[in-house]
Amino acid sequence: MRKHRIFIVGMGPGREEMMTGEAVQALEQADVIVGYTVYLTLLGERFRDKEMLSTPMRQEKERCLLCFEEAAKGKRVALVCSGDAGIYGMASLMYEIGKDYPDTELVVIAGVTAANSGAAVLGAPINHDFCAISLSDLLTPWEKIGRRLRAAAAGDFSIVLYNPSSHKRKDYLRRACDILLESLEGERACGYVENIGREQTTAAVCTLRELRDREVNMFTTVFVGNSGTEIIDGKLVTKRGYQIE
């Protein structure tokens, strides 16, 4: 039996009301909570009595190693990730590093990813087959991202775009839209949500052509509809195909 255990917790958008009960329970049982500084701040007052340890952005490996080091001391450790830890989160890296720590068990706690929480704000944009694509090229070459965008368009998927912009990638959403516009009509229904589940949540629906010129930030999730997606009463709706008439 393994001696130590680390919970890898998907905390959703950050507000406690949007966490799963299992996630809250894991955080309550933890002695130490490890995470990116912004995520620890979002946890609020409920967990302020916990020991909090953080590393800056782009120090994900160091953050994972910190978890194993703390667990080796006999502490109950929870690593928090925004959204779901297994969707653009830290779960896979923890398992990779965990091969060197055979005495430690890893337990992934599911969370609400931006595709779900953002879709709820916009209406029902991913109510049929969809795919998620990150526009960040920190770990994935842009050439591969482009191939994935073209494949998603060819397959007529609804598309969720994560990480559409940053200080160094201001034009990446425009570049992605240009790729999609190679085969999709400019009037394709789209939408986006900023600061999902947090203060000052904002959302908008638009066409793909209009989306190309919109300014978004790294806290925005973008939705591109499929050929059957419509804007209905200001909401982005992808139909399942039911016959209602």
N, C-alpha and C positions, 0 to 999 in steps of 0.2 A: 504494500500500500504506500502511496506517495505521501511524503511528510508535509508538503506545503501546497497551498492553493492560492491562485490569483484569479479574481473575477475581472473579466474584460467587459465593461459595462457600456452599452449604448444608451446615452442619456437623452436622445431625441434632440429637439431644438434647444433644450436647456431648462425650461420651466418645469417645476416638479409635476404640475398637472398633466404634462405631456410625456412623462416618463411612465414606463410600465411599473406595475407593483413589484415585479421581480427585481427591477433595477433599483428601486428605492430600498427594498429590503437588503440587497447586496451592499449598498452604500452605508446603510445603517449598521450593518454587521462589521464593516471594515474598521481596522485600526488606523490605516493610512490610505489616503486617496491620492493617486498620482494622475497628472494630466497636464495638458497645455494650459497656460495661465488663464486665458480667456474662458476656458471651459470650467475651471475651478471657481472663477468669479460668478459664473452663471448658476452655480449650484445653490447660491443664496444662504440664508442664515441657518437652515435646518441642520447642515452638516459642519457648521463652523467649529464644533468641538473636536473635529477630526484633525489628525495630522495631515497637512496638505503639502505635497511635494510636486514641483513643476520643472519643466525644461522649456526653453523658447521654441518657436517654430523652427522646423528643419532639424531638430535634434530628437527625432522620433526613436532612433536606435538607442540613444542614451536614456530616453524615457523608459523604454522597455527594460533595459538592463537595470535601471533603478528599481523597477518592480520586483525583479528576481532577487536583487540584493536585499530589499526590505523583507521579502517573503522568507529568505534564508535566515533572517533574524527571529523568525517565529511570529511575525506580524501577519494579520489578515489584510490583504492588499486588494484594492480595487483600482483598476486603470479605467479612466473615463474617456470616452470618445464621443464627439457630437454625432447625432443621428444614430446609425447602427454601426457597431464596431467592425462588422464584416462587410460593409459597403463603403469603400474608400476609407476604411478605418484601420485600426492597429492590430486587428485579430490575426491576420496572416503573418505579420512581422513577429508578433509574440510567439506564434507556433514555430517559426523559423529559428528564432533565438532560443526557444525552449528546448530544442534538441540537445543543447548543452547543459540543461538543468533537469535531468531525469527524475529528480525527487519532487518536482513541482508540477501540480496538475493545473491546467488552464480550463476555465469555465467561461464560455461566452454568453452574455446576457443580451438578448435582442433589444433593439431600440427602434424608434420611429425615424426612418430616414427622410431626407428632404423631399424625395420623390413622393412619399405618402403625405407628409404634412403640407407641402406646397400644393399638391393636387387638391387637397381638401379646401384650401383657400380659394383656388381658382375654379373649383366646381368638380369636374370629373374628366380631366384630360388624359388619364392613363387607364381608362375603363376597358381597354382592349389590349392586344399585344403591344408591348412597348420595350424600349431599351434605354439604358443609362450610359452616357458617355461623358467622361471628364475632359475638359479642354486644357487642363494643366499639362504642360510638357516637361515638368520637372523630372518625372520618372518615365514618361512615355514620349517617344519622338513624335513631333507634329505630323510627320508623314504617315505614321500608323493611325493617329487620330483622324486624319483626313480620310484614310481608307475606311475607317469605321463609320464616319459620317455618311460617306457615299453608299456604303452597304446598308445602313439603316434607312436611308432615303429610298434605295432600290427595293427594299423589303416592305415599304409602306408602314413602317413602325411609327407610333408616337415616340418622340425622343425627349428624354430628360437630360439637360445639359448641366453638369456640375462644374464648379470652378470656372465660370465663364469669363472672369476678368480678375486682374490684380494690378498693382502699381506697375509691374514690368510687362503685363500682358493686356494692355488696354484695348488692343484691336483684335483680340482673339475671337470674341463673339462675332464681330464683323466678318472675320476670315471664315468662321464656321458657317455663317449665313450665306456667304458667297459660294461655298462648296455646295450647300443644300440647294441654292438657287440654280445650280447647274441642271438640276432635274425636277425640282419642285416649283410650283407656281408661286408667284409673289404674293398672292392672296391667301396662302395657306394660313390657317388660324393658329395663333401662338399666344403665349402669355409668360409672365415671369413674376416671381415673388421675392421680395427682399426682407431680410430679418424675420424669417418664418418663426412664429411662436414667441417672438420677443417684442420689446417695446418698439413702437413705430413700424410695425409690419405694413408693408405697402405691396400692392399687386396691380397688375395691368394686363389687359388683353390687347392684341394687335395682330397685324399681318406679318408674315415672314419678311416682306420688304421693309415694313416699318421697324421690325425688330433689328434689322441690320444696322440701323442708325441710332438705336437706343443706347444710352450709357448705363451700365450696370456695374456692380462691385462684387467683391469676392464672397459676400454674404447673400448673393442672389442665386436662385435656381430658375432655370429657363425651361419652358415646355414648348415643343414644336408638335403640332397635331399631325394626325395622319390624313389621308384623303377624305375621310368621312367626318373629321372633327369640325364642329361648328361653334360659333359664339352665340349663346342663347341667353338673353336677358343679362348680358354682361359677364356671363360665365363661360369658361372653356369646356366644351363637352365632346368627348369621343364616344360615339355610339357603339353599342354591342351588336346591333343588327336586328333587334326585335322588331316585328311587324306590329305597329300600334294603330294602323288604320285599316 
